């Protein structure tokens, strides 16, 4: 019986010593580490094809090689310092490609409308009583209505999840104005000549930045014509230099409506 009690005491002491050896220094019990947090779900991949509506506000301006020039008896001064406000509306499509689909090709078709202004002085006008010959008016301001159908083909790259840089060529088809479609008569022949000098087809280049948030892409772009938007003015069988370039700053919003998810 004594031998049995001694064996039980030795077994209990060995078990306690083993448990003490497993404790960290100081005897503190360290709780088990918490389970690792589950990783956040990744953002859903972009669709290859997207599309929607676009709208924008344009600040349009024309410039000439000379600040003023003569067309026969008329002196023409373009207003080149103050951009004229305009607007655009249309549709866009987008093809996302490349690693992570960070590249995009975004064809855009839109209708835009802006204006340019000229100050015209008739040098044949006189203060003498009675209408002098060829003096249809003394001075006037005339505006050119720029209604255009635009086809842009910008290529973009996403620097971050939201920030995009883009740029590309633009083809424009100008819609004839009322001055061009109707005979304005002698009293406005200089206005008719200016309007007839505007080219129907144009080529430009644009570049800018965009911020994409959800279904909306906000952009700011600068556009400059690569070709003259006006050719020589013809008046009374004579041609006069009239080399206009067009530039504009556009603030736009592209709303994605497809795909719906």
Backbone torsions as a table, in degrees:
resi	resn	phi	psi	omega
1	UNK	NA	-41.3	178.8
2	UNK	-65.7	-38.7	178.0
3	UNK	-63.0	-36.7	179.6
4	UNK	-66.9	-41.7	178.9
5	UNK	-65.7	-39.6	179.1
6	UNK	-63.5	-39.3	179.1
7	UNK	-65.5	-38.9	177.7
8	UNK	-65.8	-39.8	179.0
9	UNK	-65.2	-41.7	179.3
10	UNK	-64.9	-38.4	179.5
11	UNK	-66.7	-42.4	179.2
12	UNK	-65.1	-42.5	178.9
13	UNK	-63.2	-39.0	178.8
14	UNK	-65.6	-39.4	179.2
15	UNK	-65.4	-40.5	179.0
16	UNK	-66.1	-40.0	179.0
17	UNK	-63.6	-38.4	179.2
18	UNK	-65.4	-40.4	179.1
19	UNK	-67.0	-34.1	177.1
20	UNK	-68.6	-35.2	177.6
21	UNK	-64.9	-28.1	-178.7
22	UNK	-79.8	-15.9	-179.9
23	UNK	-75.5	148.2	175.7
24	UNK	-70.3	168.1	179.4
25	UNK	-56.4	141.6	-177.7
26	UNK	89.5	-13.7	176.3
27	UNK	81.1	5.8	-178.2
28	UNK	-77.7	144.2	179.6
29	UNK	-91.0	120.1	-179.9
30	UNK	-89.5	122.4	179.3
31	UNK	-69.4	155.1	179.8
32	UNK	-65.7	146.2	-179.7
33	UNK	-61.9	145.1	179.8
34	UNK	-66.7	154.3	178.6
35	UNK	-64.7	143.4	-179.3
36	UNK	-62.4	139.6	179.8
37	UNK	-68.6	144.8	179.8
38	UNK	-70.0	136.3	179.7
39	UNK	-61.8	145.8	178.9
40	UNK	-66.2	145.9	178.9
41	UNK	-67.1	138.0	179.7
42	UNK	-70.9	153.7	177.9
43	UNK	-62.8	140.9	-178.9
44	UNK	-62.5	142.8	-179.8
45	UNK	-64.1	148.4	178.7
46	UNK	-70.6	147.5	174.6
47	UNK	-70.0	148.6	178.8
48	UNK	-65.7	-42.7	-179.4
49	UNK	-114.9	136.0	176.7
50	UNK	-138.9	166.2	179.2
51	UNK	-169.1	167.4	179.5
52	UNK	172.2	-154.2	-176.1
53	UNK	-107.6	153.7	174.8
54	UNK	-136.0	152.5	176.1
55	UNK	-150.2	156.6	-177.6
56	UNK	-164.8	165.7	177.1
57	UNK	-118.3	126.6	-175.8
58	UNK	-111.4	145.4	169.4
59	UNK	-114.9	102.7	-167.4
60	UNK	-103.3	142.2	179.7
61	UNK	-150.6	143.5	173.1
62	UNK	-113.1	146.1	177.5
63	UNK	-128.4	152.2	179.6
64	UNK	-122.8	158.2	177.9
65	UNK	-62.5	-26.3	178.5
66	UNK	-126.3	142.8	179.7
67	UNK	-67.4	-21.5	177.9
68	UNK	-153.7	149.5	-179.5
69	UNK	-154.1	162.7	-177.9
70	UNK	-106.4	139.0	173.7
71	UNK	-125.3	95.0	-175.0
72	UNK	62.3	-123.9	-179.4
73	UNK	-85.0	0.5	-175.0
74	UNK	-106.3	140.4	173.2
75	UNK	-108.1	123.1	-174.2
76	UNK	-111.1	127.5	178.4
77	UNK	-122.4	107.8	177.7
78	UNK	-70.5	144.7	172.4
79	UNK	-88.5	104.7	-171.4
80	UNK	-110.3	-9.0	-173.1
81	UNK	-90.1	-33.1	-175.3
82	UNK	-105.0	114.1	177.8
83	UNK	-66.8	147.1	177.5
84	UNK	-95.8	135.4	179.3
85	UNK	-72.8	148.4	176.7
86	UNK	-150.6	-174.9	-179.3
87	UNK	-145.1	165.6	174.4
88	UNK	-146.5	153.7	178.0
89	UNK	-152.0	144.2	-178.2
90	UNK	177.7	-151.8	-175.6
91	UNK	-132.7	158.1	177.0
92	UNK	-143.8	156.4	171.9
93	UNK	-131.8	158.5	-176.3
94	UNK	-142.8	135.0	174.4
95	UNK	-116.1	114.1	179.0
96	UNK	-93.3	132.5	-176.6
97	UNK	-151.0	177.1	179.0
98	UNK	85.2	178.2	179.2
99	UNK	-59.1	125.8	-178.1
100	UNK	67.5	8.0	-176.8
101	UNK	52.6	45.2	179.8
102	UNK	-85.5	-19.4	175.6
103	UNK	-88.0	150.7	177.5
104	UNK	-145.6	146.1	172.5
105	UNK	-119.3	121.1	-169.2
106	UNK	-126.9	84.3	174.3
107	UNK	-64.3	139.3	-178.6
108	UNK	-133.8	134.1	174.6
109	UNK	-121.7	125.1	-174.5
110	UNK	-147.3	159.7	170.5
111	UNK	-109.2	132.0	180.0
112	UNK	-131.4	155.1	178.6
113	UNK	-143.5	127.8	178.1
114	UNK	-145.9	-177.5	-180.0
115	UNK	-140.6	155.7	167.8
116	UNK	-130.4	155.8	-173.0
117	UNK	-127.1	148.8	174.1
118	UNK	-135.7	145.4	172.1
119	UNK	-104.8	121.8	-174.9
120	UNK	-116.4	128.8	176.7
121	UNK	-116.9	132.7	179.1
122	UNK	-92.7	109.9	-177.7
123	UNK	-75.0	-10.4	178.6
124	UNK	-88.4	-8.0	180.0
125	UNK	-68.0	150.7	-177.8
126	UNK	-139.2	153.5	176.7
127	UNK	-86.0	-1.0	179.4
128	UNK	-67.8	151.0	179.7
129	UNK	-60.5	147.7	178.4
130	UNK	86.2	153.7	179.6
131	UNK	-75.7	116.1	176.6
132	UNK	-72.0	159.7	179.7
133	UNK	-63.7	142.0	177.0
134	UNK	62.9	19.3	178.1
135	UNK	-107.1	79.3	-179.1
136	UNK	-76.3	-25.8	174.7
137	UNK	-162.3	165.0	178.9
138	UNK	-93.9	-46.9	178.7
139	UNK	-156.1	149.9	-179.7
140	UNK	-162.0	160.6	171.7
141	UNK	-109.7	135.3	-179.9
142	UNK	-128.1	145.1	-179.6
143	UNK	-116.5	146.5	175.2
144	UNK	-108.9	127.9	-176.6
145	UNK	-91.0	116.7	-178.3
146	UNK	-102.4	90.1	172.7
147	UNK	-101.5	122.8	-173.0
148	UNK	-137.7	149.8	167.3
149	UNK	-101.7	122.7	-172.0
150	UNK	-115.2	140.2	173.8
151	UNK	-126.7	106.5	-179.3
152	UNK	-104.9	150.1	-179.8
153	UNK	-135.6	66.9	-179.9
154	UNK	-77.9	146.3	172.7
155	UNK	-111.3	135.5	-176.0
156	UNK	-128.7	163.2	176.6
157	UNK	-140.0	132.8	-179.3
158	UNK	-85.3	110.4	176.4
159	UNK	-71.6	-39.6	175.4
160	UNK	-133.5	-170.8	179.3
161	UNK	-63.4	-29.8	-175.5
162	UNK	-113.0	-27.6	-171.9
163	UNK	-92.4	130.7	-176.8
164	UNK	-130.1	140.0	167.9
165	UNK	-111.8	142.9	-177.1
166	UNK	-154.4	157.6	178.6
167	UNK	-175.6	160.1	-179.8
168	UNK	168.8	-177.4	-176.7
169	UNK	-80.7	159.8	178.4
170	UNK	-136.3	128.3	171.6
171	UNK	-104.2	136.0	-177.4
172	UNK	-131.3	140.1	176.2
173	UNK	-120.9	112.5	-177.2
174	UNK	-81.4	136.2	178.3
175	UNK	-88.5	128.5	-178.6
176	UNK	-57.9	142.6	178.6
177	UNK	-87.2	173.7	178.4
178	UNK	-62.1	-32.8	178.4
179	UNK	-63.6	-32.2	-179.4
180	UNK	-81.7	-30.6	-177.2
181	UNK	-82.9	-21.9	-176.9
182	UNK	-118.0	151.5	176.6
183	UNK	-81.8	113.3	-176.5
184	UNK	-86.6	-9.3	177.5
185	UNK	82.5	178.9	-174.6
186	UNK	-65.7	-34.0	-173.8
187	UNK	-63.3	-20.5	179.4
188	UNK	-128.6	34.8	-175.9
189	UNK	-66.6	-31.7	178.3
190	UNK	-68.4	-36.7	177.2
191	UNK	-65.8	-43.5	178.6
192	UNK	-62.1	-39.2	179.8
193	UNK	-66.4	-41.4	178.4
194	UNK	-62.2	-44.7	-178.7
195	UNK	-66.3	-38.5	178.5
196	UNK	-67.1	-22.0	-177.5
197	UNK	-78.0	-16.8	-178.1
198	UNK	-71.1	132.8	179.8
199	UNK	-69.2	148.1	176.2
200	UNK	-79.5	-36.5	-176.2
201	UNK	-114.1	140.3	-179.3
202	UNK	-138.4	160.2	178.3
203	UNK	-133.6	131.2	-178.0
204	UNK	-139.2	171.6	176.0
205	UNK	-131.6	139.6	179.9
206	UNK	-131.5	154.1	177.1
207	UNK	-151.8	148.9	-179.3
208	UNK	-176.3	-167.4	-179.1
209	UNK	-128.0	159.5	178.7
210	UNK	-142.0	156.6	175.5
211	UNK	-125.9	118.3	-176.0
212	UNK	-103.4	122.5	179.0
213	UNK	-133.9	106.5	-179.5
214	UNK	65.2	-120.2	-177.7
215	UNK	-94.3	6.1	-175.0
216	UNK	-120.1	133.9	172.7
217	UNK	-117.3	113.3	177.6
218	UNK	-95.0	131.0	-175.8
219	UNK	-130.3	152.8	170.0
220	UNK	-131.6	121.8	-174.2
221	UNK	-133.3	151.0	172.0
222	UNK	-112.4	133.3	-178.1
223	UNK	-126.9	137.6	-179.1
224	UNK	-137.3	132.4	179.7
225	UNK	-70.7	140.0	176.6
226	UNK	-89.8	-24.7	178.2
227	UNK	-111.8	157.6	172.1
228	UNK	-60.5	134.3	177.5
229	UNK	-90.4	0.3	175.9
230	UNK	-143.1	148.2	177.6
231	UNK	-110.6	-170.4	-177.9
232	UNK	-59.0	141.9	172.8
233	UNK	-82.7	134.6	176.2
234	UNK	-110.3	124.2	-179.6
235	UNK	-142.4	123.8	-179.8
236	UNK	54.2	40.4	177.2
237	UNK	79.1	0.1	179.4
238	UNK	-109.6	148.6	178.2
239	UNK	-109.9	139.8	-178.4
240	UNK	-130.3	143.2	-177.6
241	UNK	-62.1	133.2	-178.8
242	UNK	-152.8	77.5	-172.8
243	UNK	-103.1	94.9	-179.1
244	UNK	-97.4	140.7	165.7
245	UNK	-115.3	150.9	179.0
246	UNK	-118.5	141.4	175.1
247	UNK	-141.1	157.7	179.1
248	UNK	-161.6	154.3	171.3
249	UNK	-110.9	127.9	-175.7
250	UNK	-119.6	133.4	173.4
251	UNK	-114.0	117.1	-172.6
252	UNK	-131.7	166.9	176.5
253	UNK	-136.3	125.5	176.3
254	UNK	-107.2	115.9	-178.7
255	UNK	-98.3	121.6	179.9
256	UNK	-84.4	125.1	178.3
257	UNK	-117.9	-11.0	178.0
258	UNK	-140.0	136.4	-4.3
259	UNK	-72.1	164.0	-175.9
260	UNK	-72.8	-27.8	-177.8
261	UNK	-78.6	NA	NA
